Amino acid sequence: MSKLELLSALPLLLFVWLVCVEASVHEYAGVRFVGKGNAFVVHGGSEGIYFSHPTHNTTAAVANGDAYIRFEKIKFRRPKEFSNFSSGLIQAVVFEVDDRETIGGSAYGGQRAICCTADLAKLGVCTQGEIIHRPSAKNPDWPQVFGVSFSEDKLVATLQPKSIEITKTGMYNLYFIHCDPQLKEVILEGKTIWKNPTGYLPGRMAPLMNFYGIMSLAFVILGIFWFSQNARFWREVLPLQNCVTLVITLGMFEMAFWYFDYAQFNKTGVRPTATTIWAVTFGTVKRTVARLIILMVSMGYGVVRPTLGGLTSKVVMLGVTFFMASEVLELVENVGAVSDLSGKARLFLVLPVAILDAFFILWIFTSLSATLTKLQVKRMMAKLDIYRKFTNALAVAVIVSVGWICYELYFKSSDVYNEQWQNAWIIPAFWQVLSFSLLCVICALWAPSQNSTR
């Protein structure tokens, strides 16, 4: 595929992802059941929810302490040609991740099944054609299992509205399951509403709203320092320092949009797509410009060389490629479903960004080495001192990044069932803090002063 064809196909690919929007209000529109072993399954959602502690404060709106999973207008439809019989149950199963072993079973140590088999029915542990489940050892009322069946000649089976109060903090999973092969053409419609005590934000995302509020304040403080220095020494400001101003401005907008995105999501239960896209785009532009600035500084632009010469087109091409790869990855991760992507889908999108980042790092340190050598040969000791500090800061940032990536891989590989969801927000927060810290170092080293042009 040519570059032109790839660019023309990009909006279509993004549109496909954007229309599949799901949030704490999980909507099901014509969802089909998928065969899993001897059962037919629809995954209705997985979210971390804190336990309910009602405040009875009518002014608290959504932050009233209630925590629940509510079923609204859940319907199952089947084609007319498959309506000439009464069906078995189509069941909704809600369980906390610690109770996952209470769903399914096996007879005589054989293969584990979700639906009750003839052998298990003979043992009297379940009813053939229904889901195998046992009461939780911690709470005999869980897992929650309830359902509805089709009457003869009926095309629609409606699940009664139901609200399940969450009395224990945990990662909750919802599945719609049936065991009747004759119902393989059935589709699911309706919605479920998942609520935390402080609002509709999923538990693993809730701390990020306050985090982005704090980061917005941090960028404002950095901006006040930087803009005041620009105002004092405006005659001495370099083009490179104007680029830093752009990065700080983009950072302010990014943090503000993320905060409003999470605040609106928390209030309504539906993620505001437009706000999320703006937040993602400002963040991607900021990261791209920041990497290009570091690369140009490493090449000695404005210090030992007035222009980048023949390297300009290569630098621009690398920046554009990085922006496109990062934008697609961030849109897919943040716009739409709350649940994590499957490993293969995410790996496919992460790899190009990781490769481009590695290329940036290699090019930056190669250029820094050459620039440090030139400054030493020319005996520009003041500039050499700044560049050594800059190199040390970059080296520390890279070492810390590699260490954190190793921790992140360990965290995700050891948390298969998302049991550590309460700490998951720290992973994206760390990268924001690290990039902000590096930006502060750059602002301290290259702040506008009366000696800037020298």
Secondary structure as UniProt FT lines:
FT   HELIX           3..18
FT   STRAND          25..32
FT   STRAND          34..36
FT   TURN            37..38
FT   STRAND          39..49
FT   HELIX           58..60
FT   TURN            61..62
FT   STRAND          68..77
FT   HELIX           80..82
FT   STRAND          89..96
FT   HELIX           97..102
FT   TURN            108..109
FT   HELIX           118..123
FT   TURN            128..129
FT   TURN            140..141
FT   STRAND          144..149
FT   TURN            152..153
FT   STRAND          156..158
FT   STRAND          162..165
FT   STRAND          170..178
FT   HELIX           181..183
FT   TURN            184..185
FT   STRAND          187..196
FT   TURN            197..198
FT   TURN            203..205
FT   HELIX           206..232
FT   HELIX           234..236
FT   HELIX           239..268
FT   HELIX           273..298
FT   TURN            299..300
FT   TURN            302..304
FT   HELIX           309..311
FT   HELIX           312..334
FT   HELIX           343..377
FT   TURN            378..379
FT   HELIX           381..413
FT   TURN            416..417
FT   TURN            419..420
FT   HELIX           421..423
FT   TURN            424..425
FT   HELIX           426..445
FT   TURN            450..453
//
